[in-house]
């Protein structure tokens, strides 16, 4: 069970972000839903089955090359991941990411099986589309319409065929 965020820890986080230092040790075991960690460097960010709703991680760098960051089972509704860079492998299995912003995010090695992305924004996002990575994931239909326009294709939902 995580402990609540304190004003002292928030101040330490602000200083670390300003200096470009890793904040992993400052947020480990601390509740971070609805916090603003924009611009943070977070090398260790394993938050399995946690409430991360409302978290702002804009322009953050998360993870390390060759390592796994596991966010599986977490509530990540209404989060800000715009311009975030995920390094290494990210497991986002069975997450609720509805209404989050991923615009400009770099997520090359994201496994998002059975994750709900309905209502999310993905403008200029680098994400791998593949069955092993995205098995059972849910997206708003307009995401695929936008992709189809850019590729000059008509993409239909399974029930439209």
Secondary structure, 3 states (H helix, E strand, C coil): CCECCCHHHHHHHHHHHHCCCECHHHHCCECCCCCECCCCEECCCCCCCCECCCCECCCCEECCCCCEEECCCCECCCCECCCCEECCEEECCCCECCCCECCCCEECCEECCCCECCCCECCCCEECCCHHHHCCCECCHHHHHHHHHHHCCCCCCHHHC
